[in-house]
Amino acid sequence: MLTRYTRLFHTVRYLKPGQIGWRLYYRLLRQRVRRQAMAPLGQAERRRWVDSWSAPTWMPPVLIGKGESNEFEFQFLGERGGLASTEDWNHPGKSKLWLYNLHYLDDLCAQDADERSVEHRALVQRWLDENPPLVGNGWEPYTLSLRLVNLTKWLSGQQWQSGEPVPSPWLASLARQAQALSAQREFHILANHLFANGKALTFVGAFLQGEDAERWLRQGLDILDEQVPEQFLADGAHFERSPMYHAALLWDLADLIHLSECSGLVALRERAAAWRSFLERGLGWLQWMSHPDGEIGFFNDAAFGVAPTLANLDAYAERLGLKIPEPLAATSIVTQGVRYAARHARESGYVAVEWDHGGKAIIDVAPVGPDYQPGHAHADTLSFELSLFGQRVLVNSGTSQYGDDVERHRQRSTAAHNTVVVDNENSSEVWAGFRVARRARPGPVRISVEEGSLTVQGSHDGYRRRPGRVEHRREWCIGDGRLTVADSLRGRFGQAKARFHCHPSVSLSLADPKRGRLTLPSGQKISFSIEGGRAEVETTAWHPRFGVSQENQCLVVHFTHSDCLTRFSWAYS
């Protein structure tokens, strides 16, 4: 019981006072919130735009079938499900996240959406008929936010610009949904949730006209004016430090810029230059947080298919006439004809080292996230990912689900990442589905060049809360076909393990407890040796997408001394 309350204390102590106040407001004054959500509204009418919505899309179709009796079949998060009856919108047998995706109506703006216009009109009508105000998952603020943007884009598209009127009940529903969101803005959560609220209110306020629309537009822009500079750091990173959410919010910024062009509204055009600046820097950050395969690194909550890729975003940016800034200044060496370059994003806390022949290491020397909202954080401090010959070799766990169960806890754990576990504890106290109590604080980062090697040094104090007060220091030394990972533990501990999770396509074999080899699918071989520890191989799991688990192998190095070195070496041919 004491541990439970201690953990709760160390979670709540980081919150902003406003988060606590708003949480109490929404809990204690629910009827007032409902009255605001159902406040009388004027007649909803469309605003005339200078152009129709015509932005690119990255989302694949999620509507995979429609029956003759108006039944629909969808696939989200690797799981299929049907929409046959009204009850299916809130089906008890489906996860909360799956039902959220059902209510987003993402297919309205998915690839080749024009080919499914008849199905989409039927789907929208079903949502309106079967989801009365403030009932079910579809009326929660985050769900409202994503659906409102999809509806607004869809109703602003070319098919509605030919003079065909949007049905007045649909406009009335759009207004009611906006009012419900206005009454439930997520000031208690903040971060990407509040950003989504602001974007949605801005979209609806720009699409409709009248006093209500002007109010929603002001509310949305007020949120964005505060949250865009709050959430995007000076190095371009989104402050939650999840490459997946970072990519999603960059798309949001691109949407807002395009909205300013389509709507022609002065209030949006005045902000577009600032939004472009944040988007440009953010694209630069995502570029060096991605592997040679063009996909994101797996740090904190991250998976493929949830957010646009770097290529998707680059195409959108080009459409908007943006230029990607030059990369951050690099610390570089050339050895044996190969150039190694390290870039440190100081505000977000990541280091990326790139070299010829498709080599890249992405290193986490970062805080877990903003103190007041680390909900998407993993206990992954001092973890790293490695690509060689253009292929992923060492990978963090990824994310296959949300919720609050054993598997969610495992995927957020230190053991699911390429770092050191001390006495079977997490470096940061991740708990529940989206909570963090005491968290690891990274120490100063040092990048140096000497004797033909580029070295990155970092540390964290996450284990100092334990009786042995252990500090973990790690050094990555890279150069001339080799990587040495030197771990040092200062303090008292019973056991410690360094874990190196291999990509599922990489095979791992041991010659003895001190030596072994990794073999890539294209045949290249990477040898490793260990000092100060002994190795074993475990079967683990990698989660590249929601709903997907792939078996992989993990090199587990048991410390026999407080200092342990793992050396990887390979040859270019």
C-alpha positions in Angstrom: 0.0 0.0 0.0 2.9 2.4 0.9 4.5 1.6 -2.5 1.2 2.3 -4.3 0.8 5.7 -2.6 4.5 6.6 -3.1 4.2 5.8 -6.8 1.1 8.0 -7.0 2.8 10.8 -5.2 5.8 10.7 -7.6 3.4 10.8 -10.5 1.1 13.6 -9.4 4.0 15.8 -8.1 5.0 16.7 -11.7 1.6 17.8 -12.9 0.8 21.4 -13.5 -1.8 22.8 -11.1 -4.1 23.4 -14.0 -4.1 19.8 -14.9 -5.3 18.8 -11.4 -7.9 21.6 -11.4 -9.3 20.7 -14.7 -9.5 17.0 -13.8 -11.4 17.9 -10.7 -13.7 20.1 -12.7 -14.6 17.4 -15.2 -15.1 14.8 -12.5 -17.1 17.0 -10.1 -19.1 19.2 -12.4 -20.1 16.7 -15.1 -23.6 18.1 -15.4 -22.3 21.5 -16.0 -20.0 20.2 -18.8 -23.0 18.4 -20.3 -25.1 21.6 -20.3 -22.3 23.5 -22.0 -22.0 20.7 -24.6 -25.7 20.8 -25.3 -26.0 24.6 -25.3 -28.3 26.1 -28.0 -26.6 26.8 -31.3 -27.5 29.0 -34.2 -28.1 27.6 -37.7 -25.0 26.0 -39.0 -24.0 27.2 -42.5 -20.9 26.7 -44.6 -18.3 29.4 -45.0 -17.2 30.2 -48.6 -13.5 29.2 -49.2 -11.2 30.4 -51.9 -10.4 26.8 -52.8 -11.4 23.2 -52.0 -9.5 20.9 -49.8 -7.0 19.0 -52.0 -4.1 17.9 -49.7 -2.4 14.5 -50.2 -3.1 11.7 -47.8 -0.9 9.0 -46.3 -3.6 6.8 -44.7 -4.4 3.4 -46.4 -8.1 2.5 -46.6 -9.5 1.0 -43.4 -13.0 0.3 -44.8 -12.6 -3.1 -46.4 -16.2 -4.0 -47.2 -19.8 -3.0 -47.2 -22.8 -5.4 -47.3 -26.2 -4.8 -49.0 -27.9 -4.2 -45.7 -25.6 -1.3 -44.9 -23.1 -3.4 -42.9 -19.5 -2.3 -42.9 -16.3 -4.2 -42.3 -13.1 -2.4 -41.1 -9.6 -3.3 -40.2 -7.7 -1.3 -37.6 -4.6 -2.1 -35.6 -4.2 -5.5 -37.3 -7.7 -6.6 -36.3 -10.9 -6.9 -38.4 -14.4 -6.0 -37.1 -17.9 -5.4 -38.4 -20.4 -2.6 -38.0 -23.7 -4.4 -38.4 -25.8 -2.9 -35.6 -25.9 0.3 -33.5 -24.3 -1.6 -30.6 -21.2 -2.2 -32.6 -20.1 1.4 -32.3 -19.4 0.6 -28.6 -19.0 -3.2 -28.8 -17.8 -4.6 -25.4 -15.7 -7.2 -27.1 -13.5 -4.6 -28.8 -10.7 -2.7 -27.3 -11.1 0.9 -26.5 -8.5 1.9 -29.0 -10.1 -0.2 -31.8 -13.5 1.5 -31.1 -11.8 4.9 -31.1 -10.5 4.1 -34.6 -14.0 3.1 -35.7 -15.3 6.6 -34.6 -12.4 8.6 -36.3 -14.0 7.9 -39.7 -10.4 7.9 -41.1 -11.5 6.3 -44.3 -13.1 9.5 -45.5 -9.7 10.9 -46.1 -7.8 7.7 -46.9 -6.1 6.8 -50.2 -8.5 6.5 -53.1 -11.4 7.8 -51.0 -13.2 9.2 -54.0 -13.8 5.6 -55.2 -15.8 5.0 -52.0 -17.9 8.1 -52.0 -21.3 6.2 -51.9 -20.1 4.1 -49.0 -18.8 7.1 -47.2 -22.1 8.9 -47.4 -23.9 5.9 -46.0 -21.2 5.6 -43.2 -21.6 9.2 -42.2 -25.3 8.9 -42.1 -25.1 5.8 -39.9 -22.8 7.6 -37.5 -25.2 10.5 -37.2 -28.2 8.2 -36.8 -26.7 5.8 -34.3 -24.6 8.0 -32.0 -26.8 10.5 -30.1 -25.0 13.4 -28.4 -22.7 12.6 -25.5 -23.3 8.8 -25.7 -20.4 6.4 -26.2 -16.8 6.5 -27.3 -17.6 8.8 -30.3 -18.2 11.8 -28.0 -15.0 11.7 -26.1 -12.8 14.7 -26.8 -9.9 13.0 -28.6 -12.3 11.0 -30.8 -14.3 14.1 -31.5 -11.1 15.9 -32.5 -9.9 13.4 -35.1 -13.4 12.8 -36.6 -14.2 16.6 -36.9 -11.0 17.1 -38.9 -11.8 14.2 -41.2 -15.4 15.4 -41.7 -14.3 18.9 -42.4 -11.7 17.8 -45.0 -14.2 15.5 -46.6 -17.0 18.1 -46.7 -14.5 20.7 -48.0 -13.3 18.5 -50.9 -13.9 18.8 -54.6 -17.1 16.7 -54.6 -18.9 19.2 -52.5 -17.6 22.3 -54.4 -19.6 21.6 -57.5 -22.7 23.3 -56.0 -24.2 20.3 -54.3 -25.3 21.4 -50.8 -24.2 19.6 -47.7 -27.3 18.2 -46.0 -28.3 20.6 -43.2 -28.6 17.8 -40.6 -24.9 17.0 -41.3 -23.9 20.6 -40.7 -26.0 20.7 -37.6 -24.3 17.6 -36.3 -20.8 19.0 -37.1 -21.7 22.1 -35.0 -23.0 20.0 -32.1 -19.8 17.9 -32.2 -17.7 21.1 -32.1 -19.7 22.4 -29.2 -19.2 19.1 -27.3 -15.5 19.3 -27.9 -15.4 23.0 -26.9 -16.9 21.9 -23.5 -14.4 19.1 -23.0 -11.1 20.6 -24.1 -8.4 18.4 -22.6 -6.6 20.9 -20.4 -6.2 18.1 -17.8 -4.1 16.0 -20.3 -2.4 18.7 -22.4 0.3 17.6 -24.9 -0.8 16.0 -28.2 -4.4 15.6 -27.0 -4.9 19.4 -26.5 -3.1 20.0 -29.8 -5.6 17.8 -31.5 -8.5 19.7 -29.8 -7.1 23.0 -31.1 -6.6 21.7 -34.6 -10.2 20.4 -34.7 -11.8 23.5 -33.4 -9.8 25.6 -35.9 -10.9 23.4 -38.8 -14.6 23.5 -37.9 -14.4 27.2 -37.1 -12.9 27.9 -40.5 -15.4 25.7 -42.3 -18.6 27.0 -40.7 -19.7 30.6 -40.3 -21.6 32.5 -37.6 -21.0 33.5 -34.0 -20.6 29.9 -32.8 -18.0 29.2 -35.5 -16.1 32.3 -34.7 -15.9 31.2 -31.1 -14.6 27.8 -32.0 -12.1 29.3 -34.3 -10.8 31.6 -31.5 -10.6 28.8 -29.1 -8.7 26.6 -31.5 -6.3 29.3 -32.4 -5.7 30.2 -28.8 -4.8 26.6 -28.1 -2.4 26.4 -31.1 -0.8 29.8 -30.3 0.1 28.5 -26.9 0.8 24.8 -27.7 2.8 24.9 -30.9 5.8 26.8 -29.3 5.3 24.8 -26.1 5.3 21.4 -27.8 8.0 21.8 -30.4 11.5 22.2 -29.1 14.2 24.4 -30.5 15.9 21.4 -32.2 12.6 20.6 -34.0 11.4 17.6 -31.9 8.0 17.2 -30.5 8.4 17.3 -26.7 6.9 13.9 -26.0 9.9 12.4 -27.8 8.0 9.8 -29.6 9.0 9.8 -33.3 5.5 8.3 -34.1 3.6 11.2 -32.5 6.2 13.6 -33.8 5.3 12.6 -37.4 1.6 12.8 -36.7 1.8 16.3 -35.3 4.0 17.4 -38.3 1.1 16.3 -40.5 -1.2 18.3 -38.4 1.0 21.4 -38.9 1.0 20.8 -42.7 -2.8 20.5 -42.6 -3.1 23.8 -40.8 -0.9 25.5 -43.4 -3.0 24.0 -46.2 -6.2 25.1 -44.3 -4.9 28.7 -44.3 -4.5 28.5 -48.1 -7.9 26.9 -48.8 -10.0 29.0 -46.4 -8.2 32.3 -47.1 -8.9 33.4 -43.6 -6.7 36.2 -42.4 -6.3 34.8 -38.9 -4.8 31.6 -40.3 -2.7 33.3 -42.9 -1.1 35.4 -40.2 0.1 32.3 -38.4 1.1 30.2 -41.4 4.7 31.5 -41.6 5.3 30.4 -38.0 3.7 27.0 -38.6 6.0 26.6 -41.6 9.0 27.3 -39.5 8.1 24.7 -36.9 7.3 22.2 -39.7 10.6 22.7 -41.4 12.6 22.1 -38.2 10.5 19.2 -37.3 11.1 17.5 -40.6 14.9 17.9 -40.0 14.6 16.2 -36.6 12.5 13.3 -38.1 15.1 12.9 -40.9 17.9 12.0 -38.5 15.7 10.0 -36.1 14.9 7.7 -39.0 16.9 4.6 -40.2 18.3 4.1 -43.7 15.1 2.2 -44.5 13.3 5.5 -44.2 11.2 4.5 -41.2 11.3 5.9 -37.6 13.4 4.6 -34.8 11.4 3.0 -31.9 11.8 5.2 -28.9 8.9 5.6 -26.4 5.6 4.7 -28.0 6.4 4.0 -31.6 5.2 1.8 -34.4 4.8 1.8 -38.2 1.5 2.6 -39.8 0.0 4.9 -37.2 1.6 8.1 -38.5 2.9 9.3 -41.9 6.3 8.3 -43.0 9.2 10.7 -43.6 8.5 10.3 -47.4 4.8 11.1 -46.9 5.7 14.3 -45.0 8.4 15.3 -47.5 5.9 15.0 -50.3 3.4 17.2 -48.4 6.0 19.7 -47.5 7.0 19.9 -51.2 3.4 20.5 -52.1 3.3 23.4 -49.6 6.6 24.8 -51.0 8.6 24.2 -47.8 12.4 23.7 -47.7 14.0 21.2 -45.3 16.7 22.9 -43.3 20.3 21.7 -43.4 21.1 19.1 -40.7 22.4 20.1 -37.3 26.2 20.7 -37.2 28.0 17.4 -37.0 31.0 16.1 -35.1 32.8 14.1 -37.7 35.8 11.8 -38.4 37.1 10.0 -41.4 38.8 6.6 -40.7 39.8 4.0 -43.3 38.1 6.1 -45.9 34.7 6.0 -44.1 33.2 9.2 -42.7 31.3 9.1 -39.4 29.1 12.1 -38.4 27.4 12.5 -35.0 24.6 15.1 -34.5 23.3 15.9 -31.1 19.8 17.4 -30.6 20.4 19.0 -27.3 16.9 20.1 -26.4 15.3 16.7 -27.1 18.3 14.7 -26.1 19.0 12.3 -28.9 22.3 11.6 -30.8 22.4 10.2 -34.3 25.6 8.8 -35.8 25.7 8.1 -39.5 28.4 6.6 -41.7 28.9 5.2 -45.1 27.6 1.9 -46.3 24.2 2.4 -44.7 25.3 2.6 -41.1 23.4 4.5 -38.4 23.1 4.5 -34.6 20.3 6.4 -32.9 21.1 6.9 -29.2 18.7 7.9 -26.4 20.3 10.2 -23.9 17.0 12.1 -23.4 14.5 12.7 -20.6 11.4 10.5 -20.8 9.3 13.5 -22.0 7.8 16.6 -20.6 7.6 16.3 -16.8 3.8 17.0 -16.7 2.9 14.5 -19.5 5.2 11.5 -20.0 2.2 9.3 -20.9 3.9 7.9 -24.1 7.3 7.3 -22.4 9.1 4.0 -22.1 11.8 3.2 -19.5 14.4 3.3 -22.4 17.0 5.8 -21.2 20.5 5.0 -22.7 19.0 2.6 -25.2 20.0 2.7 -28.9 19.1 1.3 -32.3 21.6 0.2 -34.9 21.4 -0.2 -38.7 24.3 -1.7 -40.7 24.4 -2.1 -44.5 21.1 -0.3 -44.7 19.4 -2.9 -42.5 18.1 -2.8 -39.0 20.2 -4.9 -36.7 19.5 -3.9 -33.1 15.9 -2.7 -32.3 13.9 -1.5 -29.4 10.6 -3.3 -28.6 8.1 -1.1 -30.5 4.4 -0.9 -29.5 1.6 -3.2 -30.4 -1.1 -2.1 -28.0 -2.2 0.4 -25.4 -4.3 -0.4 -22.3 -3.2 -1.5 -18.8 -2.1 -5.1 -18.9 1.0 -7.2 -18.5 2.0 -6.9 -22.2 1.7 -3.1 -22.2 3.8 -3.0 -19.1 6.4 -5.3 -20.7 6.7 -3.3 -23.8 7.3 -0.1 -21.8 9.9 -1.8 -19.5 13.7 -1.3 -19.6 14.1 -5.0 -20.4 12.3 -4.4 -23.8 15.0 -2.0 -24.9 18.7 -2.0 -25.7 20.0 -0.8 -22.4 20.9 -2.1 -18.9 18.5 -3.5 -16.4 19.6 -3.4 -12.7 18.1 -5.8 -10.2 15.1 -6.4 -12.5 13.9 -2.9 -12.0 12.9 -0.3 -14.6 15.1 2.8 -15.0 11.9 4.9 -14.8 8.8 3.8 -12.9 6.4 3.3 -15.8 3.1 2.0 -14.6 -0.6 1.7 -15.6 -1.0 2.3 -19.3 0.4 5.9 -19.5 1.9 6.8 -16.1 5.4 7.5 -15.0 6.4 8.1 -11.3 10.1 8.5 -10.5 12.0 8.9 -13.8 15.6 8.6 -15.0 17.3 11.9 -15.4 20.1 11.9 -18.0 23.5 13.4 -17.2 25.6 15.6 -19.5 26.3 14.2 -23.0 29.8 14.3 -24.4 30.8 13.7 -28.0 34.5 13.3 -28.7 36.9 12.2 -31.5 40.1 10.5 -30.7 42.4 7.8 -32.2 40.1 7.2 -35.2 36.9 6.8 -33.2 33.8 8.8 -32.5 32.6 8.5 -28.9 29.3 9.4 -27.3 29.1 9.3 -23.5 25.9 9.5 -21.4 24.5 8.5 -18.0 21.4 8.4 -16.0 20.4 8.3 -12.3 17.2 6.2 -12.6 18.5 3.5 -10.3 19.7 5.9 -7.6 16.3 5.6 -6.0 17.2 2.0 -5.1 19.1 1.1 -1.9 22.4 0.6 -3.8 22.1 4.1 -5.4 23.4 2.9 -8.8 24.3 5.3 -11.5 24.5 3.9 -15.1 27.1 5.3 -17.4 27.3 4.2 -21.0 29.8 4.9 -23.8 29.4 4.2 -27.5 32.7 4.1 -29.4 32.2 3.9 -33.2 34.6 3.7 -36.1 36.4 1.6 -38.7 33.8 -1.3 -38.8 33.4 -1.5 -35.1 31.1 -0.4 -32.2 32.0 -0.8 -28.6 29.3 -0.4 -25.9 31.0 0.2 -22.6 28.6 0.1 -19.5 29.7 1.1 -16.1 27.6 0.8 -12.9 28.6 2.9 -9.9 26.9 1.7 -6.7 25.7 -1.5 -5.1 23.6 -4.0 -7.1 22.8 -7.7 -7.0 22.5 -8.4 -10.7 22.6 -6.4 -14.0 21.9 -7.3 -17.6 22.7 -5.4 -20.8 20.2 -6.4 -23.5 20.7 -6.2 -27.3 17.5 -7.0 -29.2 18.0 -8.2 -32.7 15.7 -7.5 -35.6 13.7 -10.6 -36.5 15.6 -11.0 -39.8 18.9 -11.2 -37.9 20.1 -14.5 -36.6 22.2 -14.7 -33.4 24.5 -17.5 -32.4 27.0 -18.0 -29.5 30.4 -19.7 -29.8 30.8 -19.5 -26.1 29.6 -17.1 -23.3 32.1 -14.5 -24.4 31.8 -14.6 -28.2 29.3 -14.9 -30.9 28.0 -13.7 -34.2 25.0 -11.9 -35.8 24.1 -12.8 -39.4 22.1 -10.4 -41.5 19.6 -11.6 -44.1 21.8 -10.4 -46.9 24.7 -12.5 -45.6 26.9 -9.9 -43.8 28.3 -11.1 -40.5 28.8 -9.1 -37.3 31.1 -10.6 -34.6 30.8 -9.7 -31.0 32.9 -10.3 -27.9 32.3 -9.5 -24.2 34.5 -8.4 -21.3 33.2 -8.2 -17.8 30.1 -10.4 -18.5 28.8 -13.6 -19.9 26.2 -13.9 -22.7 23.1 -16.0 -23.3 20.4 -15.9 -26.0 16.7 -15.3 -25.2 13.7 -15.4 -27.5 11.8 -12.2 -27.2 9.3 -10.2 -29.4 9.4 -7.2 -31.6 6.3 -5.1 -32.3 6.6 -3.1 -35.6 2.8 -2.3 -35.8 -0.2 -2.3 -33.5 -1.6 -5.8 -33.3 1.7 -7.4 -34.6 4.2 -9.4 -32.6 7.3 -10.9 -34.3 9.6 -13.4 -32.6 13.2 -12.2 -32.4 16.4 -13.0 -30.5 18.0 -11.0 -27.8 21.6 -11.1 -26.7 21.6 -10.8 -22.9 24.9 -10.0 -21.2 25.0 -10.7 -17.5 27.4 -8.5 -15.7 30.2 -10.2 -13.8 31.9 -6.9 -12.9 30.6 -3.4 -12.5 32.2 -2.5 -15.9 31.1 -4.5 -18.9 32.2 -4.1 -22.6 30.3 -5.5 -25.6 32.3 -5.1 -28.9 30.7 -5.5 -32.3 32.8 -5.7 -35.4 32.1 -6.1 -39.2 33.9 -5.9 -42.5 33.0 -3.9 -45.6 33.6 -5.8 -48.8 
